């Protein structure tokens, strides 16, 4: 299967095998359709192979070691993601997806993990579609955009920590054409942070997006959106927020609230993006009100934001679809005969503040510069440089007063279909 996918990715523009009832073909992925379109199957996957080299200031490593954590320096490699998925439609109205990640099995004590696994129904009414299972709860533009299509190797530090990520739940989603989308649902705890150690936890989340400006088939557009999530907690529970720099291979968290006695939290997010042909901008802000248990201290306000700019040197533009960004197709695929693929430059500033009241989880700011080379619609090479700066932390045995820093160079080789 892997050899077939790689061969199709790098070579022929398309293939198609048809019978009386079925059509099997390649269209940026393997697809199987019935003649009447009542049944559709998509066989997809992704391979993301990463390496990183990390150097840290002496003060940062000393502070981490004093707190019993690993120094954040060295060289590492990993399969960030290695997934296979099957999705499609049954009798038009029922849709499904089953996605499995093999990358965690390469870690010590790790195992294969389910990721997006859900079923849904197209109601054909103003209610839109109903979806049940495990998937990303509706919150944040960057969180909802697939890791296949995000501009940098990792999502920004604040979104990675604050956004609910994948959860088990049910939701409704709909929209008015390409300009307006909305999704709302209720979810229990599943994977991702923050992590409550209680099976009775659940939360409600919703997101709405709008395009006030759309021209030239999406080459020029303005996107705005808002998200909200309320987490309900029963009994004695703990919540914790912590973050690495924007490098998954970093072995330690640079900021950490430590465990907090909490009975819930409210998350609110604002997002905006602007695409002007090959030039684009994107930014988000997330505020988090953590409601602590009686006697545990005053309620907390934690916050994060990021902003980035990207530019395609070869003239392509970021592709927008239904409230998120999607696959970029080079104007000319890479070829030894002359095609150079698509080249993108990007710079991002991210900030995460985990200090509030008596909690000193620390402040982390990352500057990330990236170069992306899209050989074709299914293959990408990414190079990121991250400069991470941490200050004002006194938690979990780690004390950092003055600014300490780490520098990271990392690369990803990605194939997705």
Beta strands, then each sheet from edge to edge (+ up, - down):
strand 1: 16-18
strand 2: 22-26
strand 3: 30-34
strand 4: 39-56
strand 5: 74-90
strand 6: 94-101
strand 7: 113-122
strand 8: 129-136
strand 9: 166-176
strand 10: 180-188
strand 11: 202-215
strand 12: 220-232
strand 13: 238-239
strand 14: 242-243
strand 15: 255-256
strand 16: 260-276
strand 17: 279-292
strand 18: 300-312
strand 19: 319-321
strand 20: 324-326
strand 21: 342-356
strand 22: 359-376
strand 23: 379-391
strand 24: 393-395
strand 25: 398-400
strand 26: 404-416
sheet 1: 1+ 2- 3+ 4- 5+ 6- 7+ 8- 9+ 10- 11+ 12- 16+ 13-
sheet 2: 1+ 2- 3+ 4- 26+ 23- 22+ 21- 18+ 17-
sheet 3: 14+ 15-
sheet 4: 19+ 20-
sheet 5: 24+ 25-
end
